[in-house]
Amino acid sequence: MKIAMIEWRDAYQQRGDAERTDETKDYLDMVSVGCYIDESDESIRIGLDYCPEQDSFREKAVIPKMYVTRTLMMDIEILSPKPGKRRKRGP
């Protein structure tokens, strides 16, 4: 599996606690990190969570390549649960 760190530019809307220090820029510099899913000519998809048992992702982000300024990929080994060692949910 690959982990992707994507630097990209996003539009912004001024509200809340986050204050802009440079009002001359019409975008925000962003960094997103996640499990690399795939990409097309137009975008890169990453997932926040990966479930090895179901081989599926959730909390996916799709970042248009036209806004990407840099991408770093890192290969990792998946830590999968041992058979019969599932944790029980709840108290």
Secondary structure, DSSP 8 states (H G I E B T S, - for coil): -EEEEEEEEE-----SS---S-TT-SSEEEEEEEEEEEE-SSEEEEEEEEETTTTEEEEEEEEEGGGEEEEEEEE-------TT-------
